[in-house]
Amino acid sequence: MPWETFALNLQKAKTERVACQWNCRAGILVSVSKGAHTGGASKRFVKSTPQSRMNYLQPIDYQTPEFGELYDELPLWSAHFGLSMLQHVEMRPGMSILDVGAGTGFLSIELAQRCGPDSRVIAVDPWTHATARLRRKIQQLGVTNIEVRDQDITAVDLPDNSIDLIVSNLGINNFDNPLAALNTCFRLAKPGASLFLTTNLQGHLAEFYDAYRDTLIELGHHSCLEHLDRHIQHRAAIPSVTSQLEAAGFIVYSAYESTFHERFVDGTALLNHHFIRLAFMQDWRSVAPAGQEQATFTALERRLKSVAQAQGELSLTVPAACIHARKPGSLMEISS
């Protein structure tokens, strides 16, 4: 492509991108007129309404093809956990690796490349829009040792005792039936094979939940506190994950704990963040009294802004763990 054509296409892309960014800020901008070939745009600001400010309460449909095509928040969130796993996971040439809940392939692609072409990675996820994107990424990267399966782990047809390494980055958080999933992993693992999984732990986003609790008390919604406590306590703890793994037959060897922080300028930025809306908002909303969601979150947003003003930012703590377990025995012991 001649340089002049490339430069013109780049300028056009910049113009369209600016227009898209402005148009996507619902409730703040209502129109954008683009200048031809100039990248310029005239913006008309309007005052946001209470309804537009509360758009974060609306659910996001992740099952659309467009969502899977444009989804980048999973690496944003899961990279903290996935990088921890990559620090600890076993790596040997020629391994057969099963990635449970592979999504768009962050971990599958890394392990396939880091463990070399003699390894084989089987990426399993029933989310077809995510696996479609994973296949395109594999093709673009030229990675040849990944097999993608659009299946729930419990439906995967692989030989028993055939996998050297099983990984699941935040997968246990999303299994419909964790014990059934772990039982399948145990069946597929070779004797002596390792399983590594990551999870966020109880204490996750504690600063947010403290503010939510104070807001419910302030508004007199004391009956909602038990619901909030149940929601907080459903997060994993290392003893509970250990119990699940042992119930499936694994032996837990190590739990590597770490902590990171999600930082926002204030409560408005937090509550409007796309990943927060996708991953947490509907559960948070369910804690508020029916019919009082908007009033509750208006008060909560105000309280979070006060916290941010006092501390200079809104920083939320995320405790995490990478847990290593093994299937008992070894192939040598089985054959002897």
MODA-V946884 format. One record per backbone hydrogen bond with DSSP energy under -1.0 kcal/mol. NH is the residue of the N-H (numbers start at 1). CO is the residue of the C=O. If there is no record, write none. Layout:
NH_CO ; NH_CO
This chain:
6_2 ; 7_3 ; 8_4 ; 9_5 ; 10_6 ; 11_7 ; 12_8 ; 13_9 ; 14_10 ; 15_11 ; 16_12 ; 17_13 ; 18_14 ; 19_15 ; 20_16 ; 21_17 ; 22_18 ; 23_19 ; 24_20 ; 25_22 ; 26_24 ; 28_25 ; 29_25 ; 30_44 ; 33_42 ; 35_40 ; 38_35 ; 42_33 ; 44_31 ; 46_28 ; 53_49 ; 54_50 ; 55_52 ; 57_54 ; 58_55 ; 68_64 ; 69_65 ; 70_66 ; 71_67 ; 76_72 ; 77_73 ; 78_74 ; 79_75 ; 82_78 ; 83_79 ; 84_80 ; 85_81 ; 86_82 ; 87_83 ; 88_85 ; 89_85 ; 97_120 ; 98_165 ; 99_122 ; 100_167 ; 101_124 ; 102_124 ; 105_102 ; 109_105 ; 110_106 ; 111_107 ; 112_108 ; 113_109 ; 114_110 ; 115_111 ; 119_116 ; 120_95 ; 121_145 ; 122_97 ; 123_147 ; 124_99 ; 125_149 ; 128_126 ; 131_127 ; 132_128 ; 133_129 ; 134_130 ; 135_131 ; 136_132 ; 137_133 ; 138_134 ; 139_135 ; 140_136 ; 141_137 ; 142_138 ; 143_138 ; 147_121 ; 149_123 ; 151_149 ; 155_152 ; 156_153 ; 158_156 ; 161_187 ; 162_188 ; 163_188 ; 164_96 ; 165_96 ; 166_194 ; 167_98 ; 168_196 ; 170_168 ; 174_171 ; 181_177 ; 182_178 ; 183_179 ; 184_180 ; 185_181 ; 186_182 ; 187_183 ; 188_184 ; 189_185 ; 190_163 ; 192_327 ; 193_190 ; 194_164 ; 195_325 ; 196_166 ; 197_323 ; 198_168 ; 199_321 ; 201_319 ; 202_236 ; 204_201 ; 205_317 ; 206_203 ; 209_205 ; 210_206 ; 211_207 ; 212_208 ; 213_209 ; 214_210 ; 215_211 ; 216_212 ; 217_213 ; 218_214 ; 219_215 ; 220_217 ; 221_216 ; 222_220 ; 224_221 ; 225_222 ; 228_224 ; 229_225 ; 230_226 ; 231_227 ; 232_228 ; 233_229 ; 234_230 ; 235_232 ; 241_237 ; 242_238 ; 243_239 ; 244_240 ; 245_241 ; 246_242 ; 247_243 ; 248_244 ; 250_245 ; 251_326 ; 253_324 ; 254_324 ; 256_322 ; 258_320 ; 260_318 ; 262_316 ; 264_314 ; 270_266 ; 271_267 ; 272_268 ; 273_270 ; 277_273 ; 278_274 ; 279_275 ; 280_276 ; 281_276 ; 284_280 ; 285_281 ; 286_282 ; 287_284 ; 292_289 ; 296_292 ; 297_293 ; 298_294 ; 299_295 ; 300_296 ; 301_297 ; 302_298 ; 303_299 ; 304_300 ; 305_301 ; 306_302 ; 307_303 ; 308_304 ; 309_305 ; 310_306 ; 311_307 ; 312_308 ; 314_264 ; 316_262 ; 318_260 ; 320_258 ; 321_199 ; 322_256 ; 323_197 ; 324_254 ; 325_195 ; 326_251 ; 327_193 ; 334_330 ; 335_331
